[in-house]
Amino acid sequence: GDSVTQMEGPVTLSEEAFLTINCTYTATGYPSLFWYVQYPGEGLQLLLKATKADDKGSNKGFEATYRKETTSFHLEKGSVQVSDSAVYFCALNRGRWVTGGGNKLTFGTGTQLKVEL
Amino acid sequence: SAVISQKPSRDICQRGTSLTIQCQVDSQVTMMFWYRQQPGQSLTLIATANQGSEATYESGFVIDKFPISRPNLTFSTLTVSNMSPEDSSIYLCSVVVGDFTGELFFGEGSRLTVL
């Protein structure tokens, strides 16, 4: 079945440091890939997505490139801020949503990021 | 995008009781789902809430424990029945906005603690 593997956290960085959170996946076909972020006490928010190989998703200074050859979708940011402290989830969805069930957004276990001054 | 409101946002419940969580969306959506996020863990899909018909449950989840209603395209409820401490989790309502390749939006979740 489908699966997503993320690097374990917590990841602790100083402000303005470079961030990489690794994500690899296993799925048949051509899944869409996502990064979600969960700030303390809040629900999940979509951070960025990529729907086909070599696509680069970007938002709020974060980037991730869909690499089919390495089945990866690593999240990067050049300079993190304290406000980026959150839990980051990598996820995949294999194709279109369909009515009646059979849908599943498969999540990784999440990586907690702590950014300190 | 969609604004998803969940009630209650948090609650403390006694073992053996049941609690119903409501999910209200500010627009009509075709796809609505319920997820569970246990402490320190990732999200697990409980079921797809189908409008006008019975929900479709994932492996390991059953209707008697997690009955779901979806009376219309903007509203759904999830009941956690006969609760035990193992049911202490965040329960999240989510919807697909747009067409069938649209993105998934989440409510802020309902944090349940069972004593």
Chai-1 contact restraints between the chains, C-beta under 6 A:
chainA,res_idxA,chainB,res_idxB,connection_type,confidence,min_distance_angstrom,max_distance_angstrom,comment,restraint_id
A,E42,B,E108,contact,1.0,0.0,6.0,A-B,restraint_1
A,G43,B,F106,contact,1.0,0.0,6.0,A-B,restraint_2
A,G43,B,G107,contact,1.0,0.0,6.0,A-B,restraint_3
A,G43,B,E108,contact,1.0,0.0,6.0,A-B,restraint_4
A,G43,B,G109,contact,1.0,0.0,6.0,A-B,restraint_5
A,L44,B,F106,contact,1.0,0.0,6.0,A-B,restraint_6
A,L46,B,E103,contact,1.0,0.0,6.0,A-B,restraint_7
A,R96,B,F100,contact,1.0,0.0,6.0,A-B,restraint_8
A,R96,B,T101,contact,1.0,0.0,6.0,A-B,restraint_9
A,W97,B,M31,contact,1.0,0.0,6.0,A-B,restraint_10
A,W97,B,V96,contact,1.0,0.0,6.0,A-B,restraint_11
A,W97,B,F100,contact,1.0,0.0,6.0,A-B,restraint_12
A,G100,B,N50,contact,1.0,0.0,6.0,A-B,restraint_13
A,G101,B,T48,contact,1.0,0.0,6.0,A-B,restraint_14
A,G101,B,T56,contact,1.0,0.0,6.0,A-B,restraint_15
A,N103,B,T48,contact,1.0,0.0,6.0,A-B,restraint_16
A,K104,B,L45,contact,1.0,0.0,6.0,A-B,restraint_17
A,L105,B,L104,contact,1.0,0.0,6.0,A-B,restraint_18
A,F107,B,S42,contact,1.0,0.0,6.0,A-B,restraint_19
A,F107,B,L43,contact,1.0,0.0,6.0,A-B,restraint_20
A,T109,B,S42,contact,1.0,0.0,6.0,A-B,restraint_21
A,G110,B,S42,contact,1.0,0.0,6.0,A-B,restraint_22
